[in-house]
Amino acid sequence: MPRLINHIIDRTHRQGDDRGAVSTLVAIVLGAGLLLGIGALVIDTGQLFVERAELQNGADAGALAVAQDCADADGCPADAQQQAEALAGDNDASDDRADASLVCGYTVAGFLALCPAEDAASDACLGDRPPAPGNFVEVRTTTRQDDDSTVLPPVFGRILLGNDYDGRGVLACARAAWGGPKAAATLPLTISFCEWQYATGDGVDFAPAPPAVPAGSYERVLSLKADGSDPVPCPGSPSGGDLPGGFGWLDDSDCNVEVDVDGTFSADPGVSGSTCDAMLSTARTSGEPLLIPIFDVAEGTGSNGTYQMHGFAAFVVTGYDLPGFKATSTLTGRKKCSDSGPSSAKCIFGYFTKDLVTTADTVLGGPDMGATTVQIIG
């Protein structure tokens, strides 16, 4: 640059025009300053945005992992801080360094530190903390350099702001909550709240979650059409269904239905569930629990029947006895809905458990009936 400036001055002097030399000099200096300013803005600001995105990924991953562990164990792990910090570092693609500066939240079973009052740092979280007694975890992540400083140094910033500008730290925050689903895409099969109470001892007696194998006594028979031998003391209709011409199937498309708690859904008067044979077969083989919607009001008859939903349960399918497709129970070897010989009953075998069950478009906010979902809330 100095050689270029001297060359311009010398050439202009020979031409006898000092004013042209000064104008050219000013243009070069201003142009260089503008380029440096743009470089400082683009590179330093871009670096902050990249750091913020990586820290947010780490905070999201940490919050989800801790929330899932809390939901699985009915009590958060004692190493929640270390787990969140490890995930925060794993999601920092630049240098594998990030600091989980705060892991806090609320759960009835404990192990999480209580969160401080809302402050400027918590503004990095987009959603509000759920009101008590809602279960949630909050994870905040911050910049962490190799020298353990929490400041991201500038590349060009000092050129514009002076040597006193050392850079800045970046903060990200995520909140995850867990509890019963309020809405979900599910198997279009529903049972009554009364049947669920009978099967789970009023919601306190659940089989251990997979991969544990429960005792055969936990297996229940969900009757889609009773034959008079059903031991469940719940109201039914003369036709053997939950309502006249209704047998627990919801009107669906390809064995999939979007169910909302407190919503009312049309009944399918069929009893076969033939569109669900593949889903039931897969569920029986995998041993993974399905979401089963639970209704508390049934009205109407046949195709005009409706079910009003109350919540979702986690149900492990072990077998079924349905028109056109049957499967022996993987838990007890049971083949029929009734043990008293030939029967016209139609049913599904399985057991209720408490487990984390998430399907497409699952939304948090329903009652705790054994099924739990986890969701980022801010």
C-alpha positions as CSV (number, residue, x, y, z in Angstrom):
1,M,0.0,0.0,0.0
2,P,2.8,2.7,0.8
3,R,4.5,2.0,-2.5
4,L,1.2,2.5,-4.3
5,I,0.5,5.8,-2.5
6,N,4.1,7.1,-3.2
7,H,3.7,6.2,-6.9
8,I,0.4,8.1,-7.2
9,I,1.9,11.2,-5.4
10,D,5.0,11.2,-7.6
11,R,3.0,10.7,-10.8
12,T,0.6,13.5,-9.9
13,H,3.4,15.9,-8.9
14,R,5.0,15.4,-12.3
15,Q,1.6,16.4,-13.8
16,G,1.4,19.5,-11.6
17,D,-1.9,18.6,-10.0
18,D,-1.7,18.3,-6.2
19,R,-5.5,18.3,-5.8
20,G,-5.9,15.1,-7.8
21,A,-3.3,13.3,-5.6
22,V,-5.2,14.3,-2.4
23,S,-8.5,13.2,-3.8
24,T,-7.1,9.8,-4.9
25,L,-5.5,9.3,-1.5
26,V,-8.7,10.0,0.4
27,A,-10.6,7.7,-1.9
28,I,-8.1,4.8,-1.2
29,V,-8.1,5.4,2.5
30,L,-11.9,5.6,2.8
31,G,-12.3,2.6,0.6
32,A,-9.9,0.5,2.7
33,G,-11.7,1.6,5.9
34,L,-15.0,0.7,4.4
35,L,-13.8,-2.8,3.4
36,L,-12.3,-3.4,6.8
37,G,-15.6,-2.3,8.4
38,I,-17.6,-4.6,6.2
39,G,-15.2,-7.4,7.0
40,A,-15.5,-6.8,10.7
41,L,-19.3,-6.8,10.4
42,V,-19.6,-9.9,8.2
43,I,-16.9,-12.1,9.8
44,D,-17.3,-11.2,13.5
45,T,-21.1,-11.0,13.4
46,G,-21.3,-14.2,11.4
47,Q,-19.0,-15.9,13.9
48,L,-21.4,-14.9,16.7
49,F,-24.4,-16.3,14.8
50,V,-22.6,-19.6,14.2
51,E,-21.6,-19.8,17.8
52,R,-25.2,-19.0,18.9
53,A,-26.6,-21.8,16.6
54,E,-24.2,-24.4,17.9
55,L,-24.9,-23.4,21.5
56,Q,-28.6,-23.6,20.9
57,N,-28.2,-27.1,19.4
58,G,-26.3,-28.1,22.5
59,A,-28.9,-26.6,24.8
60,D,-31.7,-28.4,23.0
61,A,-30.0,-31.7,23.0
62,G,-29.1,-31.4,26.6
63,A,-32.6,-30.4,27.7
64,L,-34.2,-33.2,25.7
65,A,-31.8,-35.9,27.0
66,V,-32.2,-34.9,30.6
67,A,-36.0,-34.6,30.3
68,Q,-36.1,-38.1,28.7
69,D,-34.1,-39.6,31.5
70,C,-36.3,-37.8,34.1
71,A,-39.4,-39.2,32.4
72,D,-38.0,-42.7,32.1
73,A,-36.9,-43.0,35.7
74,D,-39.6,-41.0,37.5
75,G,-36.6,-39.1,38.9
76,C,-33.9,-37.1,37.2
77,P,-30.4,-38.5,37.1
78,A,-27.8,-37.2,39.6
79,D,-25.4,-36.5,36.8
80,A,-27.8,-34.3,34.8
81,Q,-25.3,-31.4,34.8
82,Q,-22.5,-33.6,33.4
83,Q,-24.8,-35.1,30.8
84,A,-26.0,-31.7,29.6
85,E,-22.5,-30.4,29.4
86,A,-21.3,-33.4,27.4
87,L,-24.1,-33.0,24.9
88,A,-23.5,-29.3,24.7
89,G,-19.9,-30.0,23.7
90,D,-20.8,-32.7,21.2
91,N,-23.1,-30.2,19.4
92,D,-20.4,-27.5,19.1
93,A,-19.1,-28.4,15.7
94,S,-16.3,-25.8,15.8
95,D,-14.2,-26.9,18.8
96,D,-16.3,-29.4,20.8
97,R,-16.3,-26.9,23.7
98,A,-19.3,-25.5,25.4
99,D,-20.3,-25.0,29.0
100,A,-23.7,-26.0,30.4
101,S,-23.7,-23.0,32.8
102,L,-27.0,-24.0,34.4
103,V,-29.1,-27.1,34.6
104,C,-32.2,-26.7,36.7
105,G,-35.9,-27.4,36.7
106,Y,-38.7,-29.0,38.6
107,T,-39.8,-32.6,39.2
108,V,-41.7,-34.2,42.0
109,A,-39.0,-36.9,42.4
110,G,-36.2,-34.3,42.8
111,F,-32.5,-34.4,41.7
112,L,-32.8,-31.1,39.7
113,A,-31.7,-27.8,41.2
114,L,-34.5,-25.3,41.4
115,C,-34.2,-22.6,38.8
116,P,-33.4,-19.0,39.9
117,A,-35.9,-16.3,39.3
118,E,-36.5,-15.2,35.8
119,D,-33.6,-12.9,34.7
120,A,-32.0,-11.4,31.7
121,A,-30.2,-14.6,30.9
122,S,-33.4,-16.6,31.0
123,D,-34.7,-14.4,28.2
124,A,-32.7,-16.5,25.8
125,C,-35.4,-19.2,26.3
126,L,-38.3,-18.5,24.0
127,G,-41.1,-20.1,26.0
128,D,-42.3,-19.7,29.6
129,R,-41.5,-22.1,32.4
130,P,-44.6,-24.2,33.0
131,P,-46.5,-23.5,36.2
132,A,-46.0,-25.9,39.1
133,P,-46.3,-28.8,39.4
134,G,-45.4,-29.2,35.7
135,N,-42.2,-31.2,35.1
136,F,-39.5,-29.3,33.2
137,V,-35.7,-28.9,32.8
138,E,-33.9,-25.8,31.7
139,V,-30.4,-25.9,30.2
140,R,-28.3,-22.8,29.5
141,T,-25.1,-23.1,27.5
142,T,-22.3,-20.5,27.1
143,T,-19.1,-20.0,25.1
144,R,-16.1,-22.0,26.4
145,Q,-12.7,-21.5,24.8
146,D,-9.7,-23.8,25.0
147,D,-8.2,-21.5,27.7
148,D,-11.5,-21.8,29.6
149,S,-12.4,-18.2,28.9
150,T,-16.1,-17.5,28.1
151,V,-15.5,-14.8,25.5
152,L,-15.5,-15.3,21.7
153,P,-12.5,-13.2,20.5
154,P,-13.0,-10.9,17.5
155,V,-11.3,-11.2,14.1
156,F,-11.7,-7.6,12.9
157,G,-13.7,-6.0,15.7
158,R,-10.7,-4.3,17.3
159,I,-10.0,-2.3,14.1
160,L,-13.3,-0.5,14.5
161,L,-13.8,-0.5,18.3
162,G,-10.2,-0.3,19.5
163,N,-8.0,-2.7,21.5
164,D,-10.3,-2.5,24.5
165,Y,-12.8,-4.7,22.7
166,D,-12.0,-8.3,23.6
167,G,-15.1,-9.9,22.1
168,R,-18.2,-11.2,23.8
169,G,-19.7,-14.3,25.2
170,V,-22.7,-16.0,23.7
171,L,-25.6,-17.6,25.7
172,A,-28.3,-20.1,24.6
173,C,-31.2,-21.6,26.6
174,A,-33.6,-24.4,26.1
175,R,-36.5,-25.8,28.2
176,A,-38.0,-29.2,27.8
177,A,-41.1,-30.6,29.6
178,W,-42.5,-34.0,30.1
179,G,-45.9,-35.4,31.0
180,G,-49.0,-37.0,29.5
181,P,-49.9,-36.3,25.8
182,K,-52.7,-34.0,25.0
183,A,-52.8,-34.9,21.3
184,A,-51.2,-37.5,19.1
185,A,-51.5,-39.7,16.0
186,T,-52.5,-43.1,17.3
187,L,-53.9,-46.6,16.6
188,P,-57.6,-46.0,16.1
189,L,-58.6,-48.1,19.0
190,T,-60.1,-46.7,22.2
191,I,-61.2,-48.2,25.5
192,S,-63.2,-46.7,28.3
193,F,-61.8,-45.0,31.4
194,C,-63.5,-47.6,33.5
195,E,-61.7,-50.4,31.7
196,W,-58.3,-48.6,32.1
197,Q,-59.1,-48.2,35.9
198,Y,-59.9,-51.8,36.2
199,A,-56.8,-52.9,34.3
200,T,-54.4,-50.7,36.3
201,G,-55.9,-50.8,39.8
202,D,-57.1,-47.2,39.5
203,G,-53.9,-46.1,37.8
204,V,-51.4,-47.4,40.4
205,D,-50.6,-51.0,39.2
206,F,-48.6,-51.0,35.9
207,A,-46.4,-53.6,34.4
208,P,-42.7,-52.8,34.2
209,A,-41.7,-51.1,30.9
210,P,-39.9,-52.9,28.1
211,P,-37.4,-54.4,27.7
212,A,-38.4,-56.0,31.1
213,V,-40.7,-58.9,30.8
214,P,-43.6,-58.7,33.3
215,A,-45.4,-61.5,35.0
216,G,-48.3,-63.1,33.0
217,S,-50.7,-61.7,35.6
218,Y,-50.3,-58.2,34.1
219,E,-51.8,-59.3,30.7
220,R,-55.2,-57.8,30.1
221,V,-57.9,-58.6,27.4
222,L,-59.2,-55.5,25.7
223,S,-62.6,-56.6,24.5
224,L,-63.8,-55.1,21.2
225,K,-66.9,-57.3,21.2
226,A,-67.9,-59.2,24.4
227,D,-69.7,-62.5,24.6
228,G,-71.0,-62.2,28.1
229,S,-67.9,-63.8,29.8
230,D,-66.0,-60.5,30.0
231,P,-65.0,-60.0,33.7
232,V,-64.6,-56.2,33.4
233,P,-67.4,-54.6,35.4
234,C,-67.9,-51.7,33.0
235,P,-71.0,-50.5,31.2
236,G,-71.6,-52.0,27.8
237,S,-74.4,-52.4,25.2
238,P,-76.6,-55.4,24.4
239,S,-74.5,-55.9,21.3
240,G,-71.4,-56.5,23.4
241,G,-69.7,-53.2,22.5
242,D,-69.1,-50.0,24.4
243,L,-72.1,-48.5,22.6
244,P,-74.7,-50.1,20.3
245,G,-73.0,-50.9,17.1
246,G,-69.7,-49.6,18.3
247,F,-66.7,-51.8,19.2
248,G,-63.9,-49.4,20.2
249,W,-62.7,-48.5,16.7
250,L,-62.5,-44.9,15.7
251,D,-63.2,-43.7,12.2
252,D,-59.7,-43.5,10.6
253,S,-57.6,-43.5,7.5
254,D,-55.0,-46.3,7.1
255,C,-55.0,-47.2,10.7
256,N,-54.1,-43.7,11.9
257,V,-56.1,-41.1,13.6
258,E,-55.3,-37.7,15.2
259,V,-56.8,-37.7,18.7
260,D,-57.1,-34.7,21.0
261,V,-57.9,-34.9,24.7
262,D,-61.4,-33.4,25.4
263,G,-62.2,-33.9,21.7
264,T,-65.1,-36.0,20.4
265,F,-64.5,-38.6,17.6
266,S,-66.7,-40.7,15.4
267,A,-67.0,-44.4,15.9
268,D,-66.4,-47.0,13.2
269,P,-69.1,-49.6,13.5
270,G,-66.9,-52.3,12.2
271,V,-65.3,-54.8,14.6
272,S,-62.4,-56.2,12.5
273,G,-59.8,-53.4,12.4
274,S,-58.5,-55.1,9.3
275,T,-56.6,-52.0,8.2
276,C,-54.5,-52.3,11.4
277,D,-53.2,-55.9,11.0
278,A,-49.7,-54.6,9.9
279,M,-49.4,-52.1,12.8
280,L,-50.6,-54.7,15.4
281,S,-48.2,-57.3,14.0
282,T,-45.3,-54.9,14.2
283,A,-46.2,-53.8,17.7
284,R,-46.5,-57.4,18.9
285,T,-43.1,-58.3,17.4
286,S,-41.3,-55.2,18.7
287,G,-42.7,-55.2,22.2
288,E,-42.8,-51.3,22.0
289,P,-45.8,-49.7,23.7
290,L,-48.5,-48.0,21.6
291,L,-50.5,-45.0,22.6
292,I,-54.1,-46.0,23.3
293,P,-56.7,-43.2,23.6
294,I,-59.0,-43.5,26.6
295,F,-62.6,-42.2,26.4
296,D,-64.8,-41.2,29.3
297,V,-68.1,-40.7,27.4
298,A,-69.7,-42.8,24.6
299,E,-72.9,-41.6,22.9
300,G,-75.0,-42.5,19.9
301,T,-75.2,-45.8,17.9
302,G,-73.3,-47.3,15.0
303,S,-71.8,-44.9,12.5
304,N,-73.5,-42.0,14.5
305,G,-71.6,-43.0,17.7
306,T,-69.0,-40.8,19.3
307,Y,-66.3,-41.1,21.9
308,Q,-65.2,-38.2,24.0
309,M,-61.5,-38.5,24.9
310,H,-59.9,-38.3,28.3
311,G,-56.2,-39.2,27.9
312,F,-53.7,-41.6,26.6
313,A,-52.3,-44.9,28.0
314,A,-49.2,-46.9,27.1
315,F,-50.2,-50.4,26.0
316,V,-47.9,-53.2,24.9
317,V,-49.6,-55.6,22.4
318,T,-48.9,-59.2,23.1
319,G,-51.5,-60.8,20.8
320,Y,-55.0,-60.5,19.3
321,D,-58.0,-62.5,18.3
322,L,-59.7,-60.5,15.5
323,P,-61.7,-61.5,12.4
324,G,-59.2,-62.6,9.7
325,F,-56.0,-62.2,11.8
326,K,-55.0,-63.8,15.0
327,A,-51.8,-64.0,17.0
328,T,-51.0,-66.0,20.2
329,S,-49.9,-63.9,23.1
330,T,-46.1,-63.6,23.4
331,L,-46.4,-63.3,27.2
332,T,-48.9,-66.0,28.2
333,G,-49.5,-68.1,25.1
334,R,-53.2,-67.2,25.2
335,K,-55.0,-67.8,21.9
336,K,-58.6,-66.7,22.6
337,C,-60.4,-63.8,24.3
338,S,-62.3,-66.3,26.5
339,D,-60.8,-69.4,28.2
340,S,-64.2,-71.1,28.3
341,G,-64.1,-72.6,24.8
342,P,-65.3,-71.2,21.4
343,S,-66.3,-67.6,21.7
344,S,-67.6,-64.8,19.5
345,A,-65.6,-62.3,21.4
346,K,-63.0,-60.1,19.6
347,C,-60.1,-58.7,21.5
348,I,-56.5,-57.6,21.8
349,F,-54.1,-59.0,24.5
350,G,-51.5,-56.9,26.2
351,Y,-50.5,-55.0,29.3
352,F,-50.4,-51.4,30.5
353,T,-47.1,-49.8,31.5
354,K,-45.6,-46.5,32.3
355,D,-43.2,-45.5,29.5
356,L,-42.0,-42.7,27.2
357,V,-44.2,-42.9,24.0
358,T,-43.8,-40.3,21.3
359,T,-45.6,-40.5,17.9
360,A,-46.0,-38.0,15.1
361,D,-47.3,-34.6,16.2
362,T,-47.5,-35.6,19.9
363,V,-48.4,-32.6,22.0
364,L,-47.8,-32.2,25.7
365,G,-50.5,-31.3,28.2
366,G,-52.8,-34.3,29.0
367,P,-53.4,-36.3,32.2
368,D,-50.8,-38.8,33.5
369,M,-52.2,-42.2,32.5
370,G,-48.9,-44.1,32.0
371,A,-47.9,-42.7,28.6
372,T,-45.3,-39.8,28.8
373,T,-44.0,-37.5,26.1
374,V,-41.2,-35.0,26.0
375,Q,-41.3,-31.7,24.2
376,I,-39.1,-28.6,23.8
377,I,-41.2,-25.7,25.2
378,G,-38.7,-22.8,24.8
